[in-house]
Amino acid sequence: MKTSHWLGAALICTLGGLVGPAQAQVYKCTGSNGETVYAQNPCGAGAKEVTMRPSRGAARSSAEVATQTAVFRSTDLSDAAIAERNCVSSARSSIYTPVDNRIAGYQRQLAELNRQLVAPRDTLANATYESGVRAQVASLQQSISSERQTAETSWAQAQDRCADQRRDREAAIERKYDAAGTAREARAPAPVQR
């Protein structure tokens, strides 16, 4: 097939997509080598007129735009929820991992002190020794309680912070899609009143 035939066919197809509903006469012919050729003018006795359907181009219906917008909005809102879960998970890890490690250390010390309490000693020295060990046990138990309380307070604050960030993201998403919807409505043709 000649290059000019290809260019003509490509030009016709391209223009058909850009022009929209306007149609031109197009003929389907068989070339000298038996190939199919499209031309604007009849190209022989066996030429058949073909109706070319206009290309939809970039125009989308308002329903398609609304569906796409709803999908994008839903995806953005899901991303905000995922970001909140990641924030909460990260905060939990950064708060509780060091606290759990410190508490584990306190519990090891408590276990050692409890072993020392059951070890046999003479009666007089044992009473003084046990009193000191019990004071250490009470101090370690207080440290564990304090660590847990501090962690719970930090955890509650982190959850609030993550929830606030999600609310801010969701509000920004709503503003974004409300503005897009308003702009789309402004561009839409006014309804015909009868």
trRosetta pair geometry for C-beta under 8 A, 3 or more apart (Angstrom, degrees):
i j d omega theta_ij theta_ji phi_ij phi_ji
1 5 5.2 -102 176 70 100 134
1 6 6.2 108 120 -49 119 95
1 31 5.4 -115 -103 -81 83 175
1 33 7.0 -112 -54 42 60 120
1 35 4.9 -88 -59 84 110 151
1 37 6.2 168 -134 -88 117 104
2 5 4.7 99 65 -1 83 101
2 6 7.4 -153 99 -2 48 84
2 31 7.9 -174 3 -141 81 132
3 6 5.6 -56 -153 37 39 111
3 7 6.1 37 152 -19 71 106
4 7 5.6 -52 -144 39 33 112
4 8 6.2 37 154 -22 65 105
5 8 5.6 -54 -148 36 29 113
5 9 6.3 27 154 -17 64 106
5 31 7.0 31 -144 -94 175 127
5 37 4.8 -52 -169 -145 136 115
5 38 7.8 128 -180 51 88 52
5 39 7.0 -57 -134 -76 86 96
6 9 5.8 -56 -147 38 30 108
6 10 6.1 28 155 -17 66 108
7 10 5.7 -55 -143 40 30 110
7 11 6.0 33 156 -22 65 108
8 11 5.7 -55 -146 36 28 112
8 12 6.3 29 155 -20 63 106
8 38 7.3 -161 110 93 97 76
8 39 6.1 18 127 -117 145 64
8 40 6.9 -115 -175 -13 118 94
9 12 5.7 -53 -148 35 30 111
9 13 6.4 28 155 -16 64 107
9 37 7.2 -128 -58 -163 126 58
9 38 4.4 101 -111 57 100 106
9 39 7.8 -54 -69 -69 80 46
10 13 5.8 -56 -147 39 31 109
10 14 6.1 29 155 -18 66 110
11 14 5.7 -56 -143 39 28 110
11 15 6.0 23 160 -13 65 110
12 15 6.0 -58 -142 42 25 105
12 16 6.0 32 155 -25 62 109
12 24 7.0 -119 -143 68 98 129
12 26 6.0 111 -180 -107 147 122
12 38 6.3 -124 57 124 151 123
12 40 6.8 -173 -88 -68 125 88
12 52 7.2 -151 153 -77 108 168
13 16 5.6 -54 -146 34 27 116
13 17 6.6 26 155 -18 61 105
13 52 7.8 -142 -102 -157 59 138
13 55 7.9 74 180 -41 72 127
14 17 5.9 -59 -156 34 31 109
14 18 6.5 16 154 -10 66 110
15 18 5.7 -61 -142 42 36 105
15 19 5.6 30 164 -22 73 113
15 24 7.8 19 106 1 124 135
16 19 6.3 -51 -128 35 23 106
16 23 7.5 34 -129 -122 96 61
16 24 7.5 -113 -85 24 90 99
16 52 5.3 -77 -127 134 152 136
16 54 5.8 -149 172 -120 84 59
16 55 6.0 104 116 -6 85 96
17 54 7.3 141 -102 -173 34 66
17 55 3.4 -6 -114 41 81 143
17 57 5.5 137 176 -79 81 86
18 57 7.0 108 -99 -100 35 129
19 22 4.6 -77 150 56 121 108
19 54 7.3 -108 80 -130 82 115
20 54 5.8 38 174 -173 28 146
20 57 7.1 -50 -89 -5 72 141
21 54 5.6 -99 -99 -16 34 165
22 54 7.7 99 49 -92 42 131
23 51 7.0 -2 -171 -156 148 76
23 52 6.3 168 -145 61 98 86
23 54 6.8 -108 -79 -56 86 97
24 40 6.7 -34 146 -130 126 96
24 52 7.4 3 55 35 71 128
25 40 6.8 89 85 -165 78 61
25 49 6.1 -51 -160 -142 96 108
26 38 5.6 -1 179 -172 110 106
26 39 7.4 147 -160 73 64 29
26 40 6.7 -47 -108 -102 57 45
26 49 7.3 113 74 -160 46 61
26 50 5.0 -51 93 66 96 94
26 51 7.8 138 45 -107 100 12
26 52 5.1 56 16 -32 144 117
27 38 7.0 152 77 -156 46 55
27 39 5.2 -28 62 66 99 80
27 40 7.3 39 14 133 93 6
27 41 6.8 -47 15 106 135 20
27 42 5.2 166 -105 -101 166 48
27 43 6.1 164 104 4 131 88
27 47 4.4 5 -180 -179 127 116
27 48 6.7 146 -158 72 71 35
27 49 5.8 -46 -100 -98 71 50
27 50 6.7 139 -126 9 18 88
28 36 6.3 -19 -168 -165 95 102
28 37 7.6 144 -160 76 47 44
28 38 5.9 -25 -100 -99 60 73
28 47 7.0 150 70 -159 42 63
28 48 5.0 -21 57 64 96 92
28 49 7.9 122 13 -148 79 3
28 50 4.6 75 -27 -37 107 128
29 36 7.5 139 76 -159 42 53
29 37 4.8 -31 70 69 92 95
29 38 7.5 159 21 -94 78 22
29 39 6.0 -1 6 13 125 114
29 42 7.7 124 -75 -168 119 49
29 43 3.9 -41 -70 66 166 119
29 44 5.7 109 -146 29 120 106
29 46 6.9 113 -141 88 70 84
29 47 4.8 -26 -88 -105 94 84
29 48 7.8 173 -75 22 47 64
30 34 6.2 -20 -177 -144 106 37
30 35 7.3 148 -160 74 60 30
30 36 6.5 -41 -104 -100 58 50
30 37 7.1 126 -134 19 8 90
30 44 7.7 -75 50 62 73 145
30 46 6.1 -15 20 95 107 134
31 34 6.8 -33 70 40 75 17
31 35 4.4 -6 38 60 123 83
31 36 7.3 -79 -4 -13 93 2
31 37 4.5 97 -58 -28 98 123
37 43 6.6 -53 95 70 121 164
38 50 7.1 -68 -126 42 104 141
39 42 7.7 131 88 -115 116 5
39 43 4.8 88 37 -41 151 124
39 47 7.7 -65 54 -133 111 128
42 47 4.2 165 -153 70 79 157
43 47 5.2 129 43 -85 62 126
44 47 5.3 134 58 -37 63 94
56 59 6.3 -125 171 59 75 86
60 64 4.2 -112 178 85 106 131
60 65 5.4 129 106 -53 119 85
60 68 7.7 2 156 -3 159 138
61 64 4.7 99 55 4 77 100
61 65 7.1 -144 96 -2 42 86
62 65 5.5 -52 -146 39 37 113
62 66 6.1 40 153 -22 68 106
62 184 7.6 129 -135 163 92 120
62 188 6.7 38 -95 -109 132 126
63 66 5.6 -53 -144 38 30 112
63 67 6.3 31 155 -20 64 106
64 67 5.8 -54 -146 36 30 111
64 68 6.2 28 155 -17 65 107
65 68 5.8 -56 -146 39 29 109
65 69 6.1 31 154 -20 65 108
65 184 6.5 167 140 -143 142 144
66 69 5.7 -54 -145 38 29 112
66 70 6.3 32 154 -21 64 106
67 70 5.7 -54 -148 35 30 112
67 71 6.4 30 153 -19 64 104
68 71 5.7 -54 -150 35 32 111
68 72 6.4 30 153 -16 66 106
69 72 5.8 -55 -146 39 31 109
69 73 6.1 33 154 -21 66 108
69 177 6.3 128 178 -146 105 105
69 180 6.4 -178 -132 113 125 133
69 181 7.1 120 168 -75 159 86
69 184 7.9 -84 -60 -27 153 158
70 73 5.7 -53 -143 38 29 113
70 74 6.2 31 156 -19 64 108
71 74 5.8 -55 -146 38 28 111
71 75 6.3 30 154 -20 63 107
72 75 5.6 -55 -148 37 30 112
72 76 6.3 31 154 -19 65 106
72 177 7.7 166 94 -96 101 115
73 76 5.8 -55 -149 36 29 111
73 77 6.4 27 153 -16 64 106
73 173 6.5 123 -148 166 73 108
73 177 4.7 33 -97 -85 118 158
74 77 5.7 -55 -146 38 31 110
74 78 6.3 33 152 -20 64 105
75 78 5.6 -53 -148 36 31 113
75 79 6.4 36 151 -22 64 103
76 79 5.5 -50 -150 33 33 115
76 80 6.7 37 149 -22 63 100
76 173 4.6 164 126 -129 128 127
76 176 7.7 -97 160 68 172 140
76 177 8.0 -176 47 -42 146 120
77 80 5.5 -47 -152 30 36 114
77 81 6.7 37 149 -17 64 101
77 170 6.3 53 -124 -118 85 89
77 173 6.0 170 -71 121 72 164
78 81 5.6 -52 -152 35 36 112
78 82 6.3 36 150 -18 67 105
79 82 5.6 -53 -146 38 33 112
79 83 6.2 38 153 -22 65 104
79 169 7.9 -123 101 164 87 139
80 83 5.6 -50 -147 34 31 114
80 84 6.6 34 151 -21 62 101
80 166 5.3 113 162 -148 97 76
80 169 4.0 174 -123 109 114 131
80 170 5.3 145 142 -63 168 75
80 173 6.6 -100 -39 -22 139 142
81 84 5.7 -51 -152 32 34 112
81 85 6.6 33 150 -17 65 102
81 166 6.8 62 -94 -142 42 127
82 85 5.6 -52 -149 36 35 111
82 86 6.3 35 152 -18 66 105
83 86 5.7 -53 -147 38 32 112
83 87 6.2 37 151 -24 64 105
83 165 7.1 -111 126 125 114 117
83 166 6.8 165 82 -94 97 81
83 169 6.6 105 62 -38 144 170
84 87 5.5 -53 -148 34 32 115
84 88 6.3 31 154 -18 66 105
84 162 5.1 111 -153 161 73 99
84 163 6.7 60 -145 -92 125 43
84 165 6.8 168 -96 81 78 98
84 166 3.9 2 -72 -68 126 129
85 88 5.8 -54 -146 38 31 110
85 89 6.2 31 155 -19 65 108
86 89 5.7 -54 -143 38 30 112
86 90 6.1 30 157 -18 65 108
87 90 5.9 -58 -147 38 26 109
87 91 6.2 24 155 -17 63 109
87 158 7.8 -172 149 172 88 90
87 161 7.5 -135 163 105 129 89
87 162 3.8 163 109 -122 126 109
87 165 6.3 149 -82 58 170 144
87 166 7.9 -144 30 -46 142 95
88 91 5.8 -56 -145 38 28 110
88 92 6.2 31 156 -22 65 107
88 158 7.1 126 -125 132 54 102
88 159 6.2 42 -118 -109 101 70
88 162 4.9 173 -61 112 75 175
89 92 5.8 -52 -146 34 28 111
89 93 6.4 26 156 -16 62 108
90 93 5.9 -58 -150 38 29 110
90 94 6.2 20 157 -13 66 110
91 94 5.9 -60 -143 42 29 105
91 95 6.0 20 160 -14 67 112
91 155 7.2 132 134 -129 107 56
91 158 3.5 156 179 178 146 140
91 159 7.4 -164 91 -55 149 51
91 161 7.6 147 -91 64 152 117
91 162 6.5 -120 -5 -45 143 125
92 95 6.1 -64 -144 41 25 104
92 96 5.7 -9 174 8 66 119
92 155 6.7 49 -107 -128 69 102
92 158 7.4 -179 -55 104 52 147
93 96 6.8 -64 -121 49 19 89
93 97 5.4 21 -178 -26 61 119
94 97 6.9 -32 -111 27 15 109
94 98 7.8 3 178 0 45 106
95 98 7.7 -95 175 39 20 92
95 99 6.5 -1 152 -6 63 124
95 151 5.5 127 159 -149 103 82
95 154 4.9 175 -130 109 127 124
95 155 5.5 175 110 -74 164 78
95 158 6.4 -127 -38 -15 138 152
96 99 5.4 -65 -141 47 39 111
96 100 5.5 41 162 -25 77 107
96 151 6.0 84 -95 -164 66 131
96 155 7.4 40 -53 -81 98 119
97 100 6.0 -53 -142 36 24 109
97 101 6.5 25 156 -19 60 107
98 101 5.5 -54 -148 36 34 114
98 102 6.4 33 155 -18 67 103
99 102 5.8 -55 -150 37 32 108
99 103 6.2 30 153 -17 66 108
99 147 5.1 152 -154 171 94 104
99 148 7.3 124 172 -86 130 43
99 150 7.5 -172 -109 81 127 98
99 151 4.4 22 -93 -78 172 134
100 103 5.7 -53 -142 40 31 111
100 104 6.3 38 155 -24 64 104
101 104 5.7 -51 -149 32 30 114
101 105 6.7 32 151 -18 61 103
102 105 5.6 -54 -155 34 35 113
102 106 6.5 36 148 -18 67 103
102 147 5.8 -162 94 -125 124 149
103 106 5.4 -50 -148 36 37 113
103 107 6.2 37 152 -20 67 105
103 144 5.4 85 -131 -130 92 89
103 147 5.6 -166 -68 95 95 150
103 148 7.4 64 -88 -58 138 87
104 107 5.6 -53 -146 37 31 112
104 108 6.6 36 152 -22 63 101
105 108 5.7 -50 -150 31 33 111
105 109 6.6 32 151 -16 63 104
106 109 5.6 -56 -153 37 34 112
106 110 6.3 37 149 -22 67 104
106 140 4.8 159 -166 -168 98 98
106 143 5.6 -164 -113 92 143 119
106 144 5.1 -170 107 -68 153 95
106 147 7.7 -165 -7 0 149 147
107 110 5.3 -47 -144 34 36 115
107 111 6.4 41 154 -22 65 100
107 144 7.4 78 -59 -95 80 135
108 111 5.7 -50 -150 32 32 113
108 112 6.6 32 151 -17 63 104
109 112 5.7 -55 -151 37 33 111
109 113 6.3 32 152 -18 67 106
109 136 7.8 -112 153 156 112 111
109 140 5.6 -159 94 -114 119 147
110 113 5.7 -55 -146 38 32 110
110 114 6.2 32 155 -19 66 106
110 137 6.1 87 -131 -132 84 80
110 140 5.2 -169 -70 112 94 147
110 141 7.3 87 -102 -62 132 77
111 114 5.8 -54 -147 36 30 111
111 115 6.6 33 152 -21 63 103
112 115 5.7 -52 -152 32 33 113
112 116 6.6 34 150 -20 64 104
113 116 5.5 -53 -151 34 36 114
113 117 6.6 42 149 -27 65 100
113 133 5.2 160 -167 -167 99 97
113 136 5.6 -158 -117 97 147 119
113 137 5.3 -171 117 -73 145 90
113 140 7.4 177 10 8 149 148
114 117 5.5 -45 -149 26 36 116
114 118 7.0 24 157 -10 63 103
114 137 7.3 89 -64 -105 77 128
115 118 6.3 -65 -156 39 33 101
115 119 6.9 46 147 -39 65 100
116 119 5.6 -42 -153 10 38 119
116 129 8.0 -121 152 157 108 113
116 133 5.7 -158 96 -120 119 144
117 130 6.1 80 -133 -125 86 88
117 133 5.5 -176 -76 118 90 149
117 134 7.6 83 -103 -64 127 77
121 125 5.6 -113 163 91 117 99
121 126 3.7 152 86 -84 113 95
121 129 6.1 -43 127 43 176 149
122 125 5.1 61 66 29 92 105
122 126 6.1 -163 82 -22 36 99
123 126 5.6 -58 -137 32 20 117
123 127 6.8 23 164 -24 59 100
124 127 6.4 -52 -158 23 28 107
124 128 7.4 15 153 -4 59 106
125 128 6.1 -62 -157 42 38 107
125 129 5.8 36 150 -21 72 115
126 129 5.6 -59 -141 42 30 112
126 130 5.9 31 161 -22 68 108
127 130 6.0 -52 -142 36 25 109
127 131 6.5 29 155 -23 59 106
128 131 5.8 -54 -153 30 30 114
128 132 6.8 27 152 -15 63 105
129 132 5.9 -59 -156 36 33 109
129 133 6.3 28 151 -16 68 108
130 133 5.6 -55 -143 40 34 110
130 134 6.0 35 157 -21 68 107
131 134 5.9 -53 -144 36 27 110
131 135 6.6 31 153 -21 61 105
132 135 5.7 -53 -152 32 32 113
132 136 6.7 31 150 -17 64 103
133 136 5.6 -54 -154 36 35 112
133 137 6.4 39 148 -22 67 103
134 137 5.4 -47 -145 34 36 116
134 138 6.4 38 153 -20 65 102
135 138 5.8 -51 -148 36 31 111
135 139 6.4 33 151 -20 63 106
136 139 5.6 -54 -148 36 32 114
136 140 6.4 31 154 -18 66 105
137 140 5.9 -57 -149 37 30 109
137 141 6.3 29 153 -18 65 107
138 141 5.7 -54 -146 37 31 111
138 142 6.3 33 153 -20 64 105
139 142 5.7 -54 -150 36 30 112
139 143 6.5 34 150 -22 63 104
140 143 5.4 -50 -149 33 35 115
140 144 6.5 37 152 -20 65 101
141 144 5.7 -48 -149 33 34 113
141 145 6.5 35 151 -18 64 105
142 145 5.6 -54 -148 38 33 112
142 146 6.2 34 153 -20 66 108
143 146 5.7 -55 -145 38 30 112
143 147 6.3 35 154 -23 64 105
144 147 5.7 -53 -149 33 30 113
144 148 6.5 27 155 -17 64 106
145 148 5.9 -57 -151 37 30 109
145 149 6.3 28 154 -18 65 108
146 149 5.8 -55 -145 37 30 110
146 150 6.2 30 157 -17 65 108
147 150 6.0 -58 -148 38 27 109
147 151 6.2 26 154 -19 63 110
148 151 5.7 -56 -147 38 30 112
148 152 6.3 31 155 -21 65 105
149 152 5.8 -53 -148 34 30 111
149 153 6.6 30 154 -17 63 105
150 153 5.8 -55 -151 36 31 111
150 154 6.3 28 154 -15 66 108
151 154 5.7 -57 -146 41 31 110
151 155 6.0 35 154 -25 66 109
152 155 5.5 -52 -143 35 29 115
152 156 6.5 31 157 -20 63 103
153 156 6.0 -53 -150 33 29 109
153 157 6.6 26 153 -15 63 107
154 157 5.7 -58 -150 39 32 111
154 158 6.2 33 152 -21 67 107
155 158 5.7 -54 -146 36 30 112
155 159 6.4 32 155 -20 64 104
156 159 5.8 -52 -148 34 31 112
156 160 6.5 32 152 -18 63 105
157 160 5.7 -54 -151 36 32 112
157 161 6.3 34 152 -21 66 106
158 161 5.6 -52 -146 36 33 113
158 162 6.3 32 155 -17 66 105
159 162 5.8 -55 -146 38 30 109
159 163 6.2 29 154 -18 65 108
160 163 5.8 -57 -146 39 29 110
160 164 6.3 33 154 -22 65 106
161 164 5.7 -53 -148 34 30 113
161 165 6.5 31 152 -20 63 104
162 165 5.7 -52 -150 34 32 113
162 166 6.6 33 151 -19 64 103
163 166 5.6 -52 -150 35 34 112
163 167 6.4 36 152 -19 66 103
164 167 5.7 -52 -148 36 32 111
164 168 6.4 34 153 -20 65 105
165 168 5.7 -53 -149 36 31 113
165 169 6.4 32 152 -19 64 105
166 169 5.6 -54 -148 37 33 111
166 170 6.2 32 154 -18 67 106
167 170 5.7 -55 -144 38 30 110
167 171 6.3 33 155 -21 65 105
168 171 5.8 -53 -147 35 29 111
168 172 6.5 29 153 -17 63 105
169 172 5.7 -57 -151 37 31 110
169 173 6.3 32 151 -21 66 106
170 173 5.5 -52 -147 35 33 114
170 174 6.3 35 153 -19 66 103
171 174 5.7 -52 -148 36 32 111
171 175 6.4 33 152 -19 64 104
172 175 5.7 -52 -148 37 32 112
172 176 6.3 37 151 -24 64 106
173 176 5.5 -52 -148 33 31 115
173 177 6.4 14 160 -5 66 107
174 177 6.3 -63 -144 45 28 98
174 178 5.9 30 157 -21 66 111
175 178 5.7 -55 -139 39 27 111
175 179 6.1 27 159 -19 64 108
176 179 6.1 -61 -153 36 23 108
176 180 6.4 20 151 -17 62 108
177 180 5.3 -47 -140 37 39 114
177 181 6.2 42 156 -21 66 103
178 181 5.8 -55 -149 37 30 111
178 182 6.4 31 152 -19 64 106
179 182 5.7 -53 -146 36 31 112
179 183 6.3 31 154 -18 65 106
180 183 5.8 -54 -147 37 30 111
180 184 6.3 32 153 -21 64 107
181 184 5.6 -53 -146 36 32 112
181 185 6.3 32 155 -19 65 105
182 185 5.7 -53 -148 36 31 111
182 186 6.4 33 152 -22 64 105
183 186 5.6 -53 -149 33 32 113
183 187 6.6 25 154 -14 64 106
184 187 5.9 -60 -151 39 32 106
184 188 6.5 42 150 -35 65 102
185 188 5.5 -45 -147 19 35 117
